[in-house]
Amino acid sequence: GAVVSQHPSWVICKSGTSVKIECRSLDFQATTMFWYRQFPKQSLMLMATSNEGSKATYEQGVEKDKFLINHASLTLSTLTVTSAHPEDSSFYICSARSASGGYEQYFGPGTRLTVT
Amino acid sequence: GQQLNQSPQSMFIQEGEDVSMNCTSSSIFNTWLWYKQDPGEGPVLLIALYKAGELTSNGRLTAQFGITRKDSFLNISASIPSDVGIYFCAGHSVATGNQFYFGTGTSLTVIP
C-alpha cells in the first residue's frame, strides 16, 4: 500500500519550453501533496505544499509563476515548470500524505529534468 | 526552512557490522520519520515514530524517538550490501503545520 507514482521519470527539454510532471497516489487518497527539489548529494528542498482543491503554498524563494502546481483531485497533483532554463535542471520528487492516515509522507520515484 | 542536523555525514563499514546514526533539531517534534534513498529514486519510508521514548523496529532496523523530542536515532544491525544508500530523518511538529523538516542525510557504504 501507499504507492506514489510520478510521470515522466525523466525528461529532456529545450530552454524556454514548459514541462509538466504528474504525481499520483495509486492506492490511497491524498489531501496533501508536497513537491521537492533535490540537487546531487544534497537533501530534499521543499518547494511547495498543495492541498486538494486549493492553491498551493510555496516556500520562500520559490517562484509560483514559474513552478505551477495544480492539485485537482485527491489522487493527482501536477507541477509545471514554465519557460524552463538550464538552472532548472534537477531531480524533482513529490510526496503524498494520506487523507486517512497519520503524518507519514510517501514519496514518488522522482523525475529527472534536464534543460538544454 | 529549518534543516535537521544528521550525523555522521557518511559511513564506510564492513558487511556484518552494526550502524548507528542520529538526527538532532533545535525544535521539538511530534513525529520522526526515517527514510532510505537509493540513487535516482525517491525516498522510501523505513520507520515512523510518534511518542517520546518510543523504540520501533523494522527487521534489522531500529529507531528511537528521543526523550527530549529534539532527536532521533536509527540503528542497523548486521549490515548487508543492499543497505547502501542515503538515510534521511524527517521531523514534524503540529505547531509548524503540515511541513516536515528533513535531515542533511547520512550516506552509507557497505564493503562486502
Interface residues (C-beta under 8 A of the other chain):
Chain A: A2 V4 Q6 T32 F34 K41 Q42 S43 L44 L46 T49 E59 Q60 F91 I93 S95 R97 G102 Y103 E104 Q105 Y106 F107 G108 P109 G110 R112
Chain B: G1 Q3 N30 T31 L33 Y35 G40 E41 G42 P43 V44 L45 A48 Y50 F88 A90 H92 N98 Q99 F100 F102 G103 T104 G105 S107
